[in-house]
C-alpha cells in the first residue's frame, strides 16, 4: 500500500532528522578521533573526554561506537582505531587480575563486534576468552554473576549483583550459540532469572544492587548504589533492565523475559518529562529531578527499538515511536553538534550522582547508545548484543 501524501511527508521528516543526526555524529567523531585515537574515554570535562585505563568498565564503548559509525559510513579511520583499541585490550584480557562482570561491555563491543563484521579468528578467540572469564564469576548458590571485586583491602563484596550485568550476559548467549555448548546459556539464564526474582519490582521499577549471602544464596539486603536510595528508581538501571531483558528474550524466546522488559519499559516511559529524557533517578527528591541522565535515555531508546521488533505487530508502534521520540529529543535538545569545543555527542549525562562523580557531562556510553539507536532507526546495523 502506498503512503498517503500526509503520511509520506511525516515519513520523510523522520528519515531526514535521523540521517542528519547520524551524519553529524560521523563528522564530529572523525574530528575527535584525531585526538582520542586508540584510547579509552569515559566522561567529558570542560569539553574534552578524560581518558581512562584500558581495564576501566567503559573501555568498550569508544571502539564500539567507532564500529557502528564505520558500518554506517565506511570511514576506514574508524575501523583502524577500533582494531587498535581491541589490540590494546589484550594486556587486560591476559594480564589483569581484577576482571569483573563488565567483560561483556568491553569485549562485546570490541572483539565480538569485529568478529561479527569481519570474521577474524583472533577476535573470536578473544570473545570466547572473555565469555569464559565471565562465566567463571557465577555463584551457584545465589544464581547470580558476581559484580566487581574488592575496592579496598579486606572488603567483602562477593555477594553483590547489579542490574548492569543484564547487558553483559549477551556475550554468554553468543558463546553458547557459537560453540554449541549450552553451559554458557545456562549461566546467562540463571542470572536473568535472578533479575526477574530480585531486581524487578511489581510496578516495573528496578533495584540497582542486591547483596546475597555468597555462601547460602539468601538475599541479605538491597542497596541504592548509583540511585538515590534502595527503594528509589535509578533511571539508567531501569534502562539496563529494559534492554537486557529484551536481549534475553531475543536469545531465548522465554516469554517471562519479554514481559518483564515490557513492564520496565512501561514504568520508564510513564516517568518521562515532556522532553522524553529522564531524570537521573525517577524517585529522587524533587530538588534534584532537574539533573538529567541522557545516557539512560539513549540506552532505553535503543532497547525500545529492539523491543518493538519482538512484540506482536499491533504493539510495535508503541515502543518504536517512544524510542524515536527519545532519540529525536537527544539530537535536537541535547546534541553538542553546534559546539566544536565539546567532544561529547550528547550533553547532560550523569554517572554517579550520590558520589557527585561525572554529573551533567557527556558520557561515552551515552554517546554509544545514541549512535546505536540511530543506526537501529536507519535499519543498517548489525547490533553486536544480538
Secondary structure, 3 states (H helix, E strand, C coil): CCCCHHHHHHHHHHHHHHHHHHHHHHHHHHHHHHHHCCCCEEEEECCEEEECCCCCCCHHHHHHHHHHHHHHHCCHHHHHHHHHHHHHCHHHHHHCCCCCCCHHHHHHHHHHHHHHHHCCHHHHHHHHHHHHHHHCCEECCCCEECCCCCCCCCCCCCCEEEHHHHHCCHHHHHHHHHHCCCHHHHHHHHHHHHHHHHCECCCCCECCEEEECCCCCCEEEEECCCCCCCCCCEHHHHHHHHHHHHHHHHHHCCHHHHHHHHHHHHHHHHCCCCCCCCECECCCCHHHCCCECHHHHHHHHHHHHHHHHHCCHHHHHHHHHHHHHHHHHHHHHHECCCCCCCCCCECCEEEECCCCEEEEECEHHHHHHHHHHHHHHHCCCCCCCC
